[in-house]
Amino acid sequence: LQKEIVGRLETYKAQSSNMVWCTIGDFNCVRRLEERQGEMEYEYKGGECREFNYFIGDMEVEDIPLEGRGFTWYVLNGKAKSLPKRIMVS
C-alpha cells in the first residue's frame, strides 16, 4: 500500500466520529501468498501481506470474501492472476 494513502485514511478515521466504514478498491496487494499466482509470484514478498493485514486491523474493517471468481486481476495470457480488489467494512 502507498504510505501516503494509508496515512490519509488513518488520519481521516482518527478525526471522524463515524463508526461505520466501507472501503472498496484495488489495493494492489494481497492478504495471503496464495492470492497471487503465476509469473509474478517470484517477485512477491510476504512482508507486503503482513503490512496489508496490519492496515486492515488498524482500520478495524473486515474483508468481505469474494463470491464466484477466485481472482480479480489476470494477465491476458492467463499465466498470472491476483486478488487485489477488495470490499472491506466495519
C-alpha positions in Angstrom: 0.0 0.0 0.0 1.1 3.5 -0.7 2.1 5.1 2.7 0.6 8.4 1.7 -2.8 6.9 1.1 -2.6 4.8 4.2 -1.7 7.8 6.2 -4.6 9.8 4.9 -7.1 7.0 5.6 -5.7 6.6 9.2 -5.9 10.3 9.8 -9.4 10.5 8.4 -10.5 7.6 10.6 -9.0 9.2 13.7 -10.7 12.5 13.1 -14.1 11.1 12.1 -16.9 10.4 14.6 -18.3 7.9 12.0 -18.0 4.3 13.3 -19.2 2.7 10.1 -16.7 2.2 7.3 -16.9 0.7 3.8 -13.7 0.7 1.8 -13.8 -0.5 -1.8 -10.9 -0.6 -4.3 -7.9 -2.1 -5.9 -5.4 -2.2 -3.1 -2.7 -3.6 -5.4 -1.6 -6.1 -2.7 -2.9 -9.4 -1.3 -3.6 -10.7 2.2 -2.2 -14.2 1.6 0.5 -15.5 -0.8 -2.0 -17.9 -2.4 -4.0 -14.9 -3.6 -1.3 -14.2 -6.2 -0.3 -16.9 -8.7 1.8 -17.1 -11.9 4.6 -15.2 -13.4 4.8 -12.5 -10.7 5.0 -14.9 -7.7 8.8 -14.8 -7.6 8.8 -11.0 -7.2 6.3 -11.1 -4.3 7.4 -10.7 -0.7 5.4 -12.0 2.3 6.2 -8.7 4.2 3.7 -6.9 1.9 1.0 -9.4 3.1 1.9 -8.7 6.7 1.7 -4.9 6.2 -1.7 -5.1 4.4 -3.1 -7.3 7.2 -1.8 -4.8 9.8 -3.5 -2.0 7.8 -6.8 -4.0 7.8 -6.5 -4.5 11.6 -5.6 -0.9 12.3 -8.6 0.3 10.2 -10.8 -2.2 12.2 -12.5 -3.5 9.0 -13.5 -7.0 7.8 -12.5 -8.2 4.4 -15.7 -9.4 2.6 -15.0 -12.8 0.8 -15.2 -12.8 -2.9 -18.0 -15.0 -4.3 -17.6 -16.8 -7.6 -14.3 -15.9 -9.1 -11.1 -16.7 -7.2 -9.2 -13.8 -8.7 -10.0 -10.2 -9.8 -6.9 -9.5 -12.0 -5.5 -11.6 -14.8 -2.7 -11.2 -17.4 -4.2 -11.7 -20.8 -2.2 -14.9 -21.5 -3.6 -16.3 -18.2 -0.2 -17.0 -16.7 -0.6 -14.7 -13.8 -3.6 -13.8 -11.6 -4.2 -11.9 -8.4 -6.8 -10.8 -5.9 -6.1 -7.0 -5.3 -9.7 -5.8 -5.4 -11.4 -5.7 -2.0 -14.6 -4.7 -0.2 -13.9 -4.1 3.5 -16.5 -2.9 6.1 -16.5 -2.2 9.8 
